[in-house]
Amino acid sequence: MFSMNAHGSSSEHYDPVRLYGPDCASLLARLHQAMQARAADIAAFFHQRTGQDAILRDLLPQMLSGQELEQFKSCRSGALLELAAPDLTPERHRDEALRLGHLYTRLGLPQLDLMLGQEILYLAVGHCVDAHEHAQALAIVTQRLMRTLAWQAEAYQRKQTLRQNLLQDITRLVWETSNYTDLIAQTAEILIRHDSLAGCSFVKPDEQGIFHYEYIAGTPEVRRCLIEIDAQNRMPGAYGEGPHELGTMGRAWYSTRTECSLNVELDPHMRRWQPFFARHAAIRSIIAIPLCRADDIPIAVLCLYGRYPGGLISADQKAFVEQLQTLLLFACSRLLTLSGPIPGMSYNARRRWAALIQEGKGLRMYYQPVVELATGKPLGIYALAHLQDGDQLLPPSTVQPLLSSDEFFALYSLGINQAMVDRESWRRAGLGDRRLGINLRYKALADSRYLREIHAAMARHDCPAHRLTLHILDLAESSDGLDTAAAKTLTQIREMGIHITADDLGAGHSSLDRLRQLPFDTIKIDHSIVWLVDKDPTSVLFFIHRLTRLGHTLGKRVIVEGVDSVDMLEAVAILDADAVQGRAVCPLLPAEQMMGWLDKTTVLALPLHKRPRSKLAKLASLLLWEERLHLTLENTADIPAVSAQNPSLGPPLPFLAARSQRRRLFMAARNHGLHSDSYRAARRHFIAQLFREESLIS
């Protein structure tokens, strides 16, 4: 890149010994004096030539204030003057070159542009001093300049290596984590190892569309600044507003493109936030990275807060940001597939919850009996941990997705120990040695902490293994590695004598195959199915019937949860479930009220299902009637001819209905089949009458 004149050193060999020391001092002293005398002319030539480069001409003024820009130019000119210093040593030369190299990389200036700037500086010297008179000295300066560029390239390589190491750590995290809070927290802590970053945050709007920081990492100054902004609600909404007057993060959300503020003090879009940044004096630049596919709504925005002005200028920086965006988008999409939509939560609320859990103050245990339908007796007491946050009592379904894996384990440990304390208090009060049901997430089976804590809690509270049931949740969250670890852990649990229930049956498409593979004693039909009964009673009852049959075929007992009405209780009993859990039997109660319920209740008075009374129960009976009718129709010889003398209506229903309606239903099945359009039409009419006309109900 650097051409030599006729009196230069193009033919001289590189010899570091000849670049320093007394041998070259006298030659350099005259050049150094000449350069000092013509410093203003050198600077003018340099500025004229650099005005032709877009980076140096357009971006530097956006990155640096007027004073900083002059300091930067002076620094570069001074660095060239230093190369001609007679007393320069190799050590001082290297230190100064690396210092400038690190400065350039922190500002994000492309290396090639810096080399161009160095060449222009060198040409400026040659233009302003007598190149013939100082030929030997200029040759020394040229070789020193080449060493400077080599050391500055070393600084760039160090920065590139740091970025690659950060990306490798985040890649491992992306593949290992199955928790969104872990993902954003650990990603943030990895990124702030970058020495150019003062901090980073993940941002997402709440239900009202107001942006909040989900997680904040960085220097104390950055954390204080962002917490103050969030507390004063200085971030406009994401919904119902245009991107006007939004900062870097808001523009990234709306544009779905990475946005950059090269200098927050000079950026007119950052006026709203400038007083905060000026007060805390820690953030000079921002890169906002939306985590979304093209033209889609972001899952979140990752903001990187620079210690120095600058941003997405160099190709290396752009590549780093693109790779980071791709990794995190992949991770978020994967978690979205596993766990559903990722809820938002402010950083302050996260810290408050973490403190409540750490101090053990927020735990509130609630209990609900599981009642056997054949006897009306409680089979066990199901425990559910809630978090008390001020006036809000938050159920596990709300809390769990927003906790880190460590926080959730801490809450789990508190919950299982408190549940065993309550169980022992009921036993000592003479209310029976009750079996205790505790939830355990499927993915937690791969975390050895849970099994150790379960074992320790049983020993700590003298709870026999056969008096504990683990309800395994989220069976849909699968992978080959997780399934292998889960099977091993479940085998260990069963060998300890602990009962195992497959919870949430029907809530996940992949859970059914595990019923066959894994050692469950009981399966539980998920409440999300049962609670749809008001919208589609026929489908819900059919699904419960089929899942119950499946469970019994596999040799499992079947519990139906979410049974909140007496009508549903009667229908479930008709469909031959083994046990129920829900408000129809008993609502969720705190420990003291659960003790009162146990004291008053030994056997529940359940509805008789031999002769159904409610409409849901009669619909359940119809399902069973159709099953018997199907078996009867397979052997048509068993069906006598239908005539006026022999008005057969097929297998008897356990409730009376208008003979004409029953006859129409039976004849459609007999003549066209149970899966025919004719039968479906007759069935729809029959059910409509059943739910509308009391005359059809005995």
DAMOCOR-V978996 format. One record per backbone hydrogen bond with DSSP energy under -0.5 kcal/mol. CO is the residue of the C=O (numbers start at 0). NH is the residue of the N-H. If there is no record, write none. Layout:
CO,NH / CO,NH
This chain:
0,2 / 4,7 / 8,11 / 14,17 / 15,18 / 16,19 / 20,23 / 20,24 / 21,25 / 23,27 / 24,28 / 25,29 / 26,30 / 27,31 / 28,32 / 29,33 / 30,34 / 31,35 / 32,36 / 33,37 / 35,38 / 37,41 / 38,42 / 39,43 / 40,44 / 41,45 / 42,46 / 43,47 / 44,48 / 45,49 / 46,50 / 48,51 / 49,52 / 52,56 / 53,57 / 53,58 / 54,58 / 54,59 / 57,61 / 58,61 / 58,62 / 59,63 / 64,68 / 65,69 / 66,70 / 67,71 / 68,72 / 69,73 / 70,74 / 71,75 / 72,76 / 73,77 / 74,78 / 75,79 / 76,80 / 77,81 / 78,82 / 79,83 / 80,83 / 81,84 / 84,87 / 87,20 / 88,92 / 89,93 / 90,94 / 91,95 / 92,96 / 93,97 / 94,98 / 95,99 / 96,100 / 97,101 / 98,102 / 99,103 / 100,104 / 101,105 / 102,106 / 103,107 / 103,108 / 106,310 / 107,313 / 109,113 / 110,114 / 111,115 / 112,116 / 113,117 / 114,118 / 115,119 / 116,120 / 117,121 / 118,122 / 119,123 / 120,124 / 121,125 / 122,126 / 123,127 / 124,128 / 128,130 / 129,133 / 131,134 / 133,137 / 134,138 / 135,139 / 136,140 / 137,141 / 138,142 / 139,143 / 140,144 / 141,145 / 142,146 / 143,147 / 144,148 / 145,149 / 146,150 / 147,151 / 148,152 / 149,153 / 150,154 / 151,155 / 152,156 / 153,157 / 154,158 / 155,159 / 156,160 / 157,161 / 158,162 / 159,163 / 160,164 / 161,165 / 162,166 / 163,167 / 164,168 / 165,169 / 166,170 / 167,171 / 168,172 / 169,173 / 170,174 / 171,175 / 172,176 / 178,182 / 179,183 / 180,184 / 181,185 / 182,186 / 183,187 / 184,188 / 185,189 / 186,190 / 187,191 / 189,192 / 190,193 / 193,196 / 195,306 / 195,307 / 197,218 / 198,304 / 199,216 / 200,302 / 201,213 / 201,214 / 202,300 / 203,211 / 205,208 / 208,237 / 209,205 / 211,203 / 212,346 / 214,201 / 216,199 / 218,222 / 219,223 / 220,224 / 221,225 / 222,226 / 223,227 / 224,228 / 225,229 / 226,230 / 227,231 / 228,233 / 229,232 / 233,235 / 235,210 / 242,245 / 246,250 / 247,251 / 248,252 / 249,253 / 250,254 / 251,255 / 258,287 / 259,261 / 260,285 / 261,309 / 262,265 / 262,266 / 265,267 / 266,269 / 267,270 / 269,272 / 269,273 / 270,274 / 272,275 / 272,276 / 273,277 / 274,278 / 275,279 / 276,280 / 276,281 / 281,283 / 283,263 / 284,305 / 285,260 / 286,288 / 286,303 / 287,258 / 287,289 / 288,301 / 289,291 / 290,298 / 292,295 / 299,290 / 300,202 / 300,302 / 301,288 / 302,200 / 302,304 / 303,286 / 303,305 / 304,197 / 304,198 / 305,283 / 305,284 / 310,312 / 310,313 / 313,317 / 314,318 / 315,319 / 316,320 / 317,321 / 318,322 / 319,323 / 320,324 / 321,325 / 322,326 / 323,327 / 324,328 / 325,329 / 326,330 / 327,331 / 328,332 / 329,333 / 330,334 / 331,335 / 332,336 / 333,337 / 334,338 / 335,339 / 340,342 / 345,349 / 346,350 / 347,351 / 348,352 / 349,353 / 350,354 / 351,355 / 352,356 / 353,357 / 354,358 / 355,359 / 355,360 / 355,361 / 356,359 / 361,387 / 363,385 / 364,590 / 365,383 / 366,588 / 367,381 / 368,370 / 369,378 / 369,379 / 370,579 / 371,375 / 375,603 / 376,371 / 379,369 / 379,381 / 380,436 / 381,367 / 383,365 / 385,363 / 385,387 / 386,388 / 386,393 / 387,389 / 388,391 / 391,388 / 391,393 / 393,386 / 394,397 / 394,398 / 395,399 / 398,401 / 398,402 / 399,402 / 403,407 / 404,408 / 405,409 / 406,410 / 407,411 / 408,412 / 409,413 / 410,414 / 411,415 / 412,416 / 413,417 / 414,418 / 415,419 / 416,420 / 417,421 / 418,422 / 419,423 / 420,424 / 421,425 / 422,426 / 423,427 / 424,428 / 425,430 / 426,429 / 431,433 / 434,380 / 435,437 / 435,468 / 436,382 / 437,470 / 439,472 / 440,443 / 440,444 / 441,444 / 442,445 / 443,446 / 445,447 / 446,449 / 446,450 / 447,451 / 448,452 / 449,453 / 450,454 / 451,455 / 452,456 / 453,457 / 454,458 / 455,459 / 456,460 / 457,462 / 458,461 / 461,463 / 463,466 / 464,467 / 466,435 / 467,498 / 468,437 / 468,470 / 469,471 / 469,500 / 470,439 / 470,472 / 471,502 / 472,441 / 473,476 / 475,477 / 478,482 / 479,483 / 480,484 / 481,485 / 482,486 / 483,487 / 484,488 / 485,489 / 486,490 / 487,491 / 488,492 / 489,493 / 490,494 / 491,495 / 492,497 / 493,496 / 498,469 / 499,520 / 499,521 / 500,471 / 500,502 / 501,523 / 503,506 / 503,507 / 504,525 / 507,510 / 509,513 / 510,514 / 511,514 / 511,515 / 512,515 / 512,516 / 513,517 / 517,519 / 520,556 / 521,501 / 522,558 / 523,504 / 524,560 / 525,528 / 525,529 / 526,530 / 528,531 / 529,532 / 531,534 / 531,535 / 535,539 / 536,540 / 537,541 / 538,542 / 539,543 / 540,544 / 541,545 / 542,546 / 543,547 / 544,548 / 545,549 / 546,550 / 547,551 / 548,552 / 549,553 / 550,555 / 551,554 / 556,522 / 557,577 / 557,578 / 558,524 / 558,560 / 559,580 / 561,563 / 562,583 / 564,568 / 565,569 / 566,570 / 567,571 / 568,572 / 569,573 / 570,574 / 571,576 / 572,575 / 577,372 / 577,373 / 578,559 / 579,370 / 580,561 / 580,562 / 581,584 / 581,585 / 588,366 / 589,593 / 590,594 / 591,595 / 592,596 / 593,597 / 594,598 / 595,599 / 596,600 / 599,601 / 603,605 / 613,617 / 614,618 / 615,619 / 616,620 / 617,621 / 618,622 / 619,623 / 620,624 / 621,625 / 622,626 / 623,627 / 624,628 / 625,629 / 626,630 / 627,631 / 628,632 / 629,633 / 630,634 / 631,634 / 633,635 / 634,637 / 635,638 / 637,639 / 640,642 / 645,642 / 645,647 / 655,697 / 657,661 / 658,662 / 659,663 / 660,664 / 661,665 / 662,666 / 663,667 / 664,668 / 665,669 / 666,670 / 667,671 / 667,672 / 668,672 / 672,675 / 675,679 / 676,680 / 677,681 / 678,682 / 679,683 / 680,684 / 681,685 / 682,686 / 683,687 / 684,688 / 685,689 / 686,690 / 687,691 / 688,692 / 691,693 / 692,695 / 693,696 / 695,697
